[in-house]
Amino acid sequence: MQQRQLGSSTVAVSEIGLGTWGMSGAFWGAADDEESIRVIRRALELGITLIDTAEAYGHGHAEEVVGKALAGRRDKAVIATKVAPNHLEPAAIEAALDGSLKRMQTDYVDVYFVHWPNSDFPIGPTMEMMERLRSSGRIKAVGVSNFSTADMDSARQHGVIDVLQPPYNMLWREVEAETLPYCRKHNIGVMPYSGLAQGLLTGLLSPDTKFVEGDERRTTVLFQPGTYERAVNAVDALKPIAARYGKTVPQLAIQWLISRSGVSSPLVGARTVKELEENVGSAGWAISDADVAAIDKITAPVWSEIKDKGDMFGFRARQRQEQQAKSA
């Protein structure tokens, strides 16, 4: 597994990272903690060093799972976690980090992210606190998640951004227009999440798939009626391309991300060891230019349809609604 440097920081990460949102027991439905622990430990055995989590994932539950999984193995992992957008006042950031460190049974994190921008908190004091935490050795690199280029411009006036974490996959390509070029120009690593488009790019969903109660994918852009069916059909059209390499659609989708210019380490979730082991098969090979062009032809119509319908998960719209309610 190749290692890639995050921006100008001292932190190097595996070319694939393990995301733990699905281990939180929230948003995606129930999770099996014991299997999650096995997944994390198997990831380390297979060369995946980057484990990504957040205090907001299951109100700290995912961090607790990470802590249990890494007990006695902390030196083998690169931990990335995130401070929630309602904790961006400097004292609250420090308290949030204290909580994350306690839950994960460690005294430092490798990458600490601002999970979402929040206009209620000026970015200057937030970034200044992040730099103080870096200087103290409690964090090694500073990241921002879901930030626009304008958000990053503001943040960079007060500190160094080492890595951005945006949603990015074959079907959701918002970052390609401005964000990826910006990050390449300013030496900012890119750690995409939702590389399998909330499960669409697993190739396991069909127009008749029923989603269990508590599975919030039904509320997101790609899963709306009409869009969902078109996305499923596009994924079916990717299967022959994957088969030419002896690979599955998820492996094709992750390798596609690995090879994008400016991308450091795509984050991929896994609920089971079997899923994880399949994901690892996305590394160590390459997609031909002709097949990249074929993938674009298949997936571009889905992105064209949804690109003006808000963000991938609808979080920004909810934030705007909350802020409007506060000011009313």
Buried (B, 14 or more C-beta within 10 A) or exposed (E): BEBBBBBEBEBBBBBBBBBBBBBBBBBBBEBEBEBBBBBBBBBBEBBBBBBBBBBBBBEBBBBBBBBBBBEEEBEEBBBBBBBBBBBBBBEBBBEBBEBBBBBBBBEBBBBBBBBBBBEEBEBEBBBBBBBBBBEEEBBBBBBBBBBBBEBBEBBBEBBBBBBBBBBBBBBBBBBEEEBBBBBEEBBBBBBBBBBBBBBBBBBEBEEEEEEEEEBBBEEBBBBBEEBBEBBBEBBEBBEEBBEEBEBBBBBBBBBBBBEBEBBBBBBBBBBBBEBBBBBBBBBEBEBEEEBBEBBEEBBBEBBEBBEEEBBBBBBBEEBEEEEEEEEE
